[in-house]
Amino acid sequence: MVEPELEAERAFLATARAALHRMHQEVEVRDVPIIGGEDNDERFTNEANERAKLQRTQALLDLPDVPLFFGRLDYEAGTIEGHDQIYIGRRHVHDGSGVPLVIDWRAPVSVPFYRATHSDRQRVLLRRRYGFSDAAALTGFEDEPMVGVARSDQADTFLRAEIERPRTGPMRDIVATIQPEQDDLVRAPLHPSVCVQGAPGTGKTAVGLHRVAYLLYTERERLSRGGVVIVGPNRSFLSYIRKVLPALGEVDVRQITIEELITRPSTEPDDPEAARLKGDARMAGVLRRALWSYVGTPTEGILYSKGSRRYRVHEHEVADIVSDLRESTRYAPGRNALAQRIAHAVLVRMEERAESPDDRVQNAVARSKPVKSLLDAVWPRVVPEQILHRLWSNADFLTQVVGDELTEEERTALLWAKPARSWKSAKWSFADTVLLDELEDLIERTPGSLGHLVLDEAQDLSAMQLRALGRRCRTGSATVLGDLAQATTSWAAGPWDQVLGHLDKTDGVVAELDRGFRVPAQIINFAARLLPQIAPTLGVPTGIRTVADALAIVEADERTFPNELVAACEAALAGEGSVALIAADEQIAQLRDVLAAAGLQPTLLGETEDDLDAARLVCVPATLAKGLEFDSVVVAEPAQIVAAEPRGLHRLYVILTRAVSRLHVVHAKPLPTALIDYP
């Protein structure tokens, strides 16, 4: 490496940072035009302009620990007018005259950085990759000439170095190391929806986040109308990924759990079998029949009086109207339509007597006492809680609407042992709130639609949860991310075609990522021994890296187990980067205390949102490990993790694949059969 050239690159970085600072200042001091007047439209426009300025200001912040650019392309002369050399970075930066200094990685001109090869170099002469310290100081660069003799391992060497760079705290972006198969998914069009089946370490979460950033770049105006929402499995996971999009210049994306998206309060735990059944797709039909069972058959017509005149609509006419409207629309609009149709029948009687009623008369008839009385008798007002309370507390009603769709044992599991006295005093589980959401949509259409919805760890969602999410994205598209082998919930919806069907995205494209960049091959191969039992239809993922001493398995007895665990954590801490101890939920607090007594200063994930920022050693409950990565992972007592839940082997598969460099398994109880005698 030529030192003067490195100094020149550092000088360019300083110039680019100064330019970004100037761009930020220009936006910050710019006055937002105020439209005069006090009406709602003008006030809304002023608020929108203020919001747009704030978002633009935040997007132009220079994050001190994030490199401004990460690559450079040298093109053949004349490829790009006026620019034979471009720097690729996380956002666009230009000088005072508008000349680009750094090109956004999402721009079409940046694509060859990810896709150019020696056989298809796309007019690129040289690809340069930069190395940075954790403080974003430029430490070096590596050139990959695209002409002449190819070095087959050069790109892989850079990828390996970036992946193995020690990490602490939240997830980093992968914008400098996106691989071609990942880039295909990142740059896929907004429609149709995309579903990614990604084995451990394939970067599926990173692909989803970078896809969001890319879509906001290419479809910003279109997506701004409905917005973009990322749904993650829990708050710890969302805390882990929270800094990726801001580092890519995107600050206006909501990141929430499904519990936060469905805002009804839930306080009651569910019996596991009841929770499974409440997530089953069959519940959609049960709820629909339960709701429409409230619509009765008229036993008499109506008599409407106006002055001395009487107008009668006979019973059979009302019955025909009710029959026509039943299940042809949602419940509440149907009730309103019934009132209007009956009122229209009255107006026909008036016209037969040479009267000339108008719309005001029809509306008055629809609001009249006789019509309201008939509505209350035949098509009563209902609320979701009223229906669900009746289902779970009235065995006869449940049997009536279920028919043969559920067995007697399943019906019994759904019924409350001690029903609440009324729906107003009932307490609901989270699975109940999803069903209440379904009922609410059957009564009145869920308003609005997101522009784009990202579901991470989607393999754990139930059919009814997916339906609730799909309702919030009716006209938008979705990015669905997950791994069927990591499905740990008893209510998981099943294969991806069924997941897309419940989301109402049947046109979605399913793609598979099976090259594990981020987990060493020794660890992937060890964990993959569980696949024949937990996901026999899935292929074995391929690990592209091997790491010396990546896997260690230590058998202890009950007396020496704590000491072996402490020794494993101490050995991991002697290296660089983040360290996690993962154990069964009921065991993790006790093990944290063991480590603390040994002077290791661990934190417990889940106590605060910044747990991953607080210390190098994090104690992770097994149920919160999904989606997280650590340089080194110590797994305590796999048998206890497996025994803790019905899909314990799936949970163990998740946990064994959280390490980027080293996995240390410590056990006193026998390992699962598939993992015994691993070479």
C-alpha positions, 0 to 999 in steps of 0.5 A: 500500500502506497502511503501517499495514496492512503493520505489522499484518500483520508483527505478526500474523506475529510472533504466529503465529511465537510460537504455533508456537514454543509448540506446538513447546515443548509437544511437546518437553517432553511426556513419552512414556508408557512402557508397562511390561514387556519383551515385544516388543509393549510395546517396539515400542509405546514405540519407536513413541511415541518416533518419533512424538514426534520426528517431531511435534517436527521438523514443528513446527520454525520454519524461519527462511528459510520464510515461515509463511504466504503468503496470506489469504482474506477470506470472506463473513460466515458462510461459516466459523463464527467466521472470516471471514478466514483465513491460508493457510500451510505448516502449521497454527498455533493460539494457546494456546486452540486458535483457528487462526491459520494454516490448513494449505494442504492443508485443504479450506477453503484450496482457494479460494485456488488455485481461486477465480475471478471467475466462481466465487469460492466466497464469497471476497471478497478473495485476498491474496498476500504477498511475502517476502525470502529471509530470510522477512521480510514485505515487502509484499502484493498484494490481488486483489478477487474482486468488481467489475472483474477485473484479468486479469493480477494473478495472472499478475504474482504468479506471474511475480514468484515464479518469477523471484525469484532462487534459490540452493541447493536447490529451493523449494516452490511452495505459494504459486503452485500453479496450478489444473491442478496443484492438481487433481493435487496433491489427486487421491485416493490411488487410483488411481495418477496419471501426469503427463506434464509438459513442461519447466517445468510443475512436475511434480516440485513437483506430485509433492512437494506431492501427497505432502504432501497425501496425508500430510495426508489419509491419514496413518494409512493411509500410516503403515503402509506408508510413502512413498518417493520414487525419484529419478534420482540423488543430485544430484537428491535433494539438490536437492529435499530441503528441499521436504517439510520446508518443508511440515511432512513429515519422514518420507519416504524419498528414495532412488535405485533403486540404493539401493532394490535393495540388492544390491551392483553393481560391474561396468559393462554393455555398452550393448546388454547393459544395454538387453536386461537392462532389456527386458520379455522378460527376465521370461519368460526368468527365469521359464523359467530358474527353473522349468527346475530342476524335473525329472520324478521317475524313481522314487517314495519308500519311507518306513519307520516301524519295521517298516512300509513305505509307498510313493508311486509314481513316477506319483503323485509326478509328478502332484503335481509337475505340479500344483504346477509354476508354480502358486505361487512356487518355494520355497513350491512346494518346501515344498508338494511335501514336504507333499503327498508326506507327505500321500500317505504318511499316506493309506497309514497310514490305509489300514492303520487307523493314526491319524497326526496333523500331527506325523507328517506334518511328520516325514515331510516332513522325512524323508531319503527326501522330502528326497532326492527334493526335492533331485533333482526340486525343488532349492533355488536362489538367484537368483545361481546361475540368473543366473550359469548364464544368462550363462555357459552359451550352451546353457542361455540358448538353451534357456530363451530359445527364439525370444524373443531373436535370436542377436545378442541372446543373444551380447550377454548372454553373459559374455566371461569367465564367473566360475568360480562364482555365488559369485565372480560380479560383477554390474552394476546391470542384473543386480541388478534381474534378481536381484531379479526372480528372488528374487521368483519364488522367494519373494514380496517381503514388504510393500508401500509405502503410496505410491511416487513415481517422478520422471523415470520415463521413464528406467526400464526395464521390469524396473526398473519391475517391481521398483518395482511389487513394493514397492508391490503394494497401495499407489498411485503417482505417476509423473512424467516427460516422454517427450521427456526419456527418455535411457536406451536401456532406457526402457520406452516410453509411459505405458500401458506404464510403468503396466503394468510397475508393475502399476498399469494403473488409473492415470490419465495427465494432461498438463501442457503450460504451461511456467511456469518456462521462458521461451517463447523457450527452450521454443520453441528447445528444441522444435525438437528434438521432431519428431526425439525425440518426434514424438507429443508436442505442443509445450509452451506457455511463458507467460512471455517474458523480455528477452534470454532466449536468446543463441547465440554461435558461436566457434572453437576458439581463442576458445571458452574466452574466450566461455565465461568471458564468458558465465558472467561475464555471468550472474554479473553478474545475480542468482541461480544460474548453471550451466555444463552440458557433456558429462561428459567435458568438464566438469572441464576447463571447470571448470578454465578458469572457475577459472583466470579467477577465477570460483570454480565448484563441480563437481556430484557431488563432494559432496551440498551442491554446490548450496549451495556456490556461485552458479556450478555446473558440471553434467555433462550426465548430472546435469542432469535435474530441476534448475533455475537462473536462468541456464544456459550450455550448452557445445558442444551437438554434444559433448553429442549425440555422447556417447550414443545418445540425445544429442538427448534429453539436449540437450533436457533441458539446454536447458530448465534455465533459469528466466530466461536461456540462453546457448549457446556452440559452436565445432562446428555445432549440430544441424540443427534448431537452426540459424538459429533467429530 
